[in-house]
Amino acid sequence: MKGRKYDLESVFQMLADRIRQIRKQRHLTETEVAKRSGHPVSTIHGIENGDNKNPGFRTMYDLSRVLNFSLDKLAEELYSKK
């Protein structure tokens, strides 16, 4: 990853799309994810919508736990697509 330049807007959009895709694969609503993660629905919606471009590590950790995905693998996936 070092030395590569990424279009952050594209990375944020890929993150939003991937989180939404994972949630839907798990047959969960934004409300269910919010309840299970302890974060407001507006936070979940903002991440999936691309409005929240800086979700904190704790938020992403909680989402990874609720949606059962690896943050490492998600980062690899996002940064391998250019």
N, C-alpha and C positions, 0 to 999 in steps of 0.2 A: 504494500500500500504506500510505502514511503516514496515520495517523488511523483506520485500520480496526482493529477488534479481532477477533481470531481465537480460537476455542476450540482451544487447543493440543492437547488430547486428540484432537480431530477431525483436526487437521493430521497428528499422528503416525500415526493410523490410516490416513489417506489415503496417507501416505508408505509405510507398511508394505505396504498393498494394491498400490500402484503398482509398487514394487520387485519384489514377488512376481510381478505380472502381466508385467512386462518380462522377468524371468528366464524365466518359463514360455514366453513368446513366442519366446525365443531357444533354447528346448529345452535349457536347462541345469539341472543340479541345484544345490542349495546347496553341495554338496561341490565341484563343478566351479568354481563362482564363487569359493569360498574359495581353492582352489588357484591359480586365475588371478589373483586379487586380492592374494594374500599375507596374507589375514586368516583367522582361525579360523572354522570352520563355525559355532561358537556365536555369533560376531559377526553373520554373515549371517542365521542363524536368528533371533537377537534382534531384528534390524532388521525382518525380515519378519513376525515375531510381534508386534511392537509393544512388546517388552520393553526394547529398547535405544532409548530416547527421545532420546538425545543422541549419535548417531554422529558422530564427528569429521569435520572437513572432508576430511582425508586418506582416511578410509574411504569417504566418499561420492564423492570424486574417483576412487578406485580402482574403485569399483562402476560409476561412469559410464563409465569407460574399458573395463572388462570387458563391460558390458552395452550399450555403445554408445548412451548417451543423454546429453543436454545437461542439466547442472545448472540452467542458466538456465531452460530450458523446463520442467523438472520443477517448479521453484519457481513459475513462472508458473501452471502447471497446478494445483498445490496451493492457491495463494492466490486463484485465480480462482473456485474452488469454495467456496462458503460455506455 
